[in-house]
Amino acid sequence: MGRPLRIALLSYRSRPHSGGQGVYVRALSRELTALGHAVTVVSGQPYPELDDGVPLTRLPSLDLYREPDPFRTPRPSEFRDRTDLLEWATMCTAGFPEPRTFSLRAARLLLPRAAEVDVVHDNQSLGSGLLRLVRAGIPTVATVHHPVAVDRGLELAAAPSLRRRLTLRRWYGFTRMQARVAPRLDGVTTVSESSRRDIETHLGVPAGRVRVVPVGIDPAVFTPPPAGRPRDPDSVVVTTSADVPLKGLVHLLEAVAKLRTERPVRLTVVGTARPGGPAGAALDRLALHDAVRFTGPLPEADLVRLLQSAAVVAVPSLYEGFSLPAVEAMACGTALVTTDAGALPEVVGTQAGLRTRAGDVDELTAALRLVLENPSLAEQLGRAGRRRVLASYTWRSTAERTADWYAEVLERTRGRC
């Protein structure tokens, strides 16, 4: 390992128990600290849960999307400066302001402390404030799990009306900013070869300038069930943002409805469904309310127990830049059924899961049926998945490779004014 570094790890939102950003920030900061580096996490709301020894600098926003009152109207006393006004005005005109406004706040915080930081590592915001740091000579890099422009394209394709398409174009307006910012940073890393290709396409960063560093799990936490503890033979689990079209939950619900004509399959969704949203409408249409449970965000220990009890974990996505839920399932020795979308074939390989064509409900149904009806196959897939995780997908490996990347970026930017 090279010299210890002083790292500012930025995350515009870091929900602790669901969504990859909070998981990534907590795990990477913990492992980099264990390697001897000094990491300070700078985050907007929702704030992350961090391990002992990792300081958190809270960078409050107006928190306009908080639960239970998203799209709220702030009190006049909450407005502190022009950045707050920009955040409010952008939301009022149907845009999503947080990547930009967080980056402006982060730049304001860090510019006076330039001598105290060796490298700034942004997690996915790609906000215009980062360029202020670059211009000031502070080495500034970013992780792009996948370009959000991919989400934008899939949501536009699924939009049922012109009004909805216009609203989505405005909401995703920040992706134009991200395409301007990413090529001007000192370095970009991503989690898969699939995402590296998409970054070149959508963000204009040549693939040769993007370092692939897969993310992972803690194999001492995500473990197979204890010997003698049986799995539920009719339990299917999925971890997903329920109302995001690219996650493919509606296709999985249709597959479960087909399977329910043959056996008492139950689906547990680690996530939430918006009332009146696509998942809720599918539950009504398919009469599945008694067979599907939404848990909302789960603490890590509860998620591990759920994965250990499942007969199969499904990843029905239409796109994945990596898929941490797939790796978590593999680490627990649970059989996988996935699609061939995005990085899923790269992450899962050929032995840890059955692969179906993205969006093909019949193939998804058949693959789930095959695993549920063949416990020996499920066990074989689970063992292969655990081996694959131990070989390739641990957080310590992620941190080591990230630290090596920092050193290369610093060497390349040395002497820059």
Secondary structure, DSSP 8 states (H G I E B T S, - for coil): --S--EEEEEES---SSSSHHHHHHHHHHHHHHHTT-EEEEEE-SS-----TT--EEE-----TT-SS-TT----GGG--SHHHHHHHHHHHTT---HHHHHHHHHHHHHGGGGGG-SEEEEES---TTHHHHHHTT--EEEE-SS-HHHHHHHHHHH--SHHHHHHHHHHTTHHHHHHHHGGGSSEEEES-HHHHHHHHHHH---GGGEEE----B-TTTS----TT----TTEEEEE--TT-GGG-HHHHHHHHHHHTTTS--EEEEES---TTSHHHHHHHHHT-TTTEEE--S--HHHHHHHHHH-SEEEE--S--SS-HHHHHHHHTT--EEEES-TTHHHHHTTTSEEEE-TT-HHHHHHHHHHHHH-HHHHHHHHHHHHHHHHHH-BHHHHHHHHHHHHHHHHHHHTT--
